[in-house]
C-alpha cells in the first residue's frame, strides 16, 4: 500500500530535484554526460543534423582521422539498384532523425563514453553518373579509414556499396559477416555490371575478402531464391524469415555466433530484412519479414563478437510517408555503434592484460 510515509520519502528525495538530478549511480553517470551544469540539454530538433548527433568532423580525412576510433560515413549512391531508386537520399534521412541514444538500455551502455566517434560526412564521389567510378571512390576512401586504424560504419545508399567496403576491410584477411536482409545478394553480373545491389557478396567472396563459411544471412525470403545458389554452394548459412519465429531469436543468435566464431566480422543490415509494415521506405520490399523487435533482439544478442565494420543500407525515404524507415535505420546504426564500441573495449582490455 502506498502510504503517507512513502509519499513523504519521495517528496523529500525528489520534491526539489531537477531533471539532471539522477540518484542511481549508473544512470547518474549517463545523466552527467548529457546535462549542462544548469540542468539543460541540447535541443534534439535544433542545429545541424548529424548521424546519432555525433560531432561533425568533415575534415577528418585531411587529418588522417586522428583522434577517432569509429567514423560514421554517408554513402549516398544508388546507381546499383535493380528496382526502385532513391536510397541515395538515405544518409540525409537518417541524419534528420533525432533522439536516438545516447543510452542503450538493453546493453546498458553509452557508446560515446567508450569510443571517440564522429560523423565525417559523405564519401567524396567524382561522378554522380558512373557506377564504376563510384565504387572506386568507395574503396579508396574506406582504404584510408582502415589504414588509419579506424572502424567505419556506413549509411547507404544501395547494398552494392558493401562490396567495395569489404574490399577495404577484408583486404589483409577475409572477414566473416552477419547479414540481415530479405535477399542473399549473391547473384552474378547483370546487364554487363557486377556492381549491382543483388550481388555484392558473391563478388566479395570471389575477391577473397569475405569468408563464406563464416557468413550467415538472416531474414531471407521472396521470389528470387532461384538466383542465390552461390550462397549455398559457397558454404554460407541461410536463415529464412519464416525460420526466425520457428527457431526463436535465441536460437538464431546462437547459430550466428557459432558460424562466426572468434574471428573478425562485418555486420551488414539492409532495412528490407524488416517487414514493409515496419520499413516501407526501401527499394525492394518483401512481405513477411522480421519485426523491428526481432531485429533489435538479434543484434543485441551478438554482443561480444569481434566487429570490424558495419553498414545500414537501402533506406529510400520517398516511399515512406511516416519517416519510420529512416527511424529504423538510425536505431540500427546506434545498435551497430554499440556493438563496435563494445568490441573496442574488449580489445583494449585484452591488450592491457
Secondary structure, 3 states (H helix, E strand, C coil): CCCHHHHHHHHHHHCCCCCCCCCCHHHHHHHHCCCCCCCCCCCCCCCCCCHHHCEECCCHHHHCCCCCCEEEEEECCCCCCCCCCCHHHHHHHHHCCCCCCCCECCCCECHHHCCCEEEEEECCCCCCCCHHHHHHHHHHHHHHHHHCCCEEEEEECCCCHHHHHHHHHCCCCCEEEEEECCCCCCCCCECCECCCCCCHHHHHHHCCCEEEEEEEEEEECCCCHHHCHHHHHHCCEEEEHHHHHHHCHHHHHHHHHHHHCCCEEEEEEEHHHECCCCCCCCCCCCCCCECHHHHHHHHHCCCCCEEEEEEEECCCHHHCCCCHHHHHHHHHHHHHHHHHHHHHHHHHHHHHC
